[in-house]
Amino acid sequence: MDDNLRSIAKVDRVVHEPARLIILAILNVVGSADFVYLRRETGLTGGNLSAHLLRLEEAGYITIEKTFRGRVPQTVCRLTEQGRAAFSDYRDSLKRVVDSMPK
């Protein structure tokens, strides 16, 4: 078996989960996003999104800032440098695996 194929078993499981991968991909492009935007763009329920954001925050991949806009609570998520690196490493690993597969 090709070493690139074996490397798929070593991918970051935090990033590999589809919902978290989508969140990281969005934040990689936009830099920061509020909870409402992420819920709409990912199609996740509020509770599901909250759980995934918590996991990403625990891993150090995002920061979560809770503030108020007037009297309305606002949750803003930002990709950390560690999160940007993890997303980039994950993307590079998958590309190597796909590129190594026979056509």
C-alpha positions as CSV (number, residue, x, y, z in Angstrom):
1,M,0.0,0.0,0.0
2,D,1.2,3.5,-0.9
3,D,2.5,5.6,2.0
4,N,0.2,8.4,0.9
5,L,-2.8,6.1,1.3
6,R,-1.6,5.1,4.7
7,S,-1.4,8.7,5.7
8,I,-5.2,9.1,5.4
9,A,-5.4,7.1,8.7
10,K,-3.4,9.8,10.4
11,V,-5.6,12.8,9.3
12,D,-6.7,15.2,12.1
13,R,-10.1,13.7,13.2
14,V,-11.2,17.0,14.5
15,V,-11.0,18.5,11.0
16,H,-12.1,15.3,9.2
17,E,-15.6,15.4,10.6
18,P,-17.7,16.8,7.7
19,A,-19.6,19.5,9.7
20,R,-16.4,20.8,11.3
21,L,-14.6,20.7,7.9
22,I,-17.3,22.9,6.4
23,I,-17.0,25.3,9.4
24,L,-13.3,25.5,9.0
25,A,-13.5,25.9,5.2
26,I,-16.0,28.8,5.6
27,L,-13.8,30.5,8.3
28,N,-10.7,30.0,6.1
29,V,-12.3,32.1,3.4
30,V,-14.2,34.8,5.4
31,G,-11.9,35.1,8.4
32,S,-14.7,35.5,11.0
33,A,-18.4,34.8,11.0
34,D,-21.3,35.1,13.4
35,F,-23.3,32.2,14.6
36,V,-26.3,33.1,12.4
37,Y,-24.2,33.2,9.3
38,L,-22.5,29.9,10.1
39,R,-25.9,28.2,10.9
40,R,-27.3,29.4,7.5
41,E,-24.3,28.4,5.5
42,T,-23.7,25.0,7.0
43,G,-27.3,24.0,7.3
44,L,-26.7,22.7,10.8
45,T,-29.2,23.2,13.7
46,G,-28.2,25.7,16.4
47,G,-27.5,22.9,18.9
48,N,-25.4,20.9,16.4
49,L,-23.5,23.9,15.3
50,S,-22.8,24.9,19.0
51,A,-21.4,21.4,19.7
52,H,-19.1,21.5,16.7
53,L,-17.9,25.0,17.5
54,L,-17.1,24.0,21.1
55,R,-15.1,21.0,19.8
56,L,-13.1,23.3,17.4
57,E,-12.6,25.8,20.2
58,E,-11.3,23.1,22.6
59,A,-8.8,22.0,19.9
60,G,-7.6,25.6,19.6
61,Y,-8.7,25.9,16.0
62,I,-11.2,28.8,16.5
63,T,-11.9,31.5,19.0
64,I,-15.4,32.3,20.0
65,E,-16.3,35.8,21.2
66,K,-19.7,36.5,22.7
67,T,-20.8,40.1,22.7
68,F,-24.0,42.1,22.4
69,R,-25.1,44.2,19.4
70,G,-27.4,46.6,21.3
71,R,-29.5,44.1,23.4
72,V,-29.1,41.2,20.9
73,P,-26.4,38.6,21.8
74,Q,-23.9,38.0,19.1
75,T,-21.4,35.1,18.8
76,V,-18.5,35.6,16.5
77,C,-16.1,32.8,15.5
78,R,-12.6,33.3,14.1
79,L,-10.1,30.9,12.8
80,T,-6.8,30.8,14.8
81,E,-3.4,30.4,13.3
82,Q,-3.4,26.8,14.6
83,G,-6.8,26.3,13.0
84,R,-5.6,27.7,9.7
85,A,-2.5,25.4,9.8
86,A,-4.7,22.3,10.7
87,F,-7.0,23.1,7.8
88,S,-4.1,23.5,5.4
89,D,-2.4,20.3,6.5
90,Y,-5.7,18.4,6.2
91,R,-6.2,19.7,2.7
92,D,-2.7,18.9,1.6
93,S,-2.9,15.4,3.1
94,L,-6.1,14.7,1.1
95,K,-4.6,16.1,-2.1
96,R,-1.6,13.8,-1.7
97,V,-3.8,10.8,-1.2
98,V,-6.1,11.6,-4.1
99,D,-3.1,12.3,-6.4
100,S,-1.5,9.0,-5.5
101,M,-4.5,6.9,-6.5
102,P,-4.4,5.2,-9.9
103,K,-6.7,6.6,-12.5
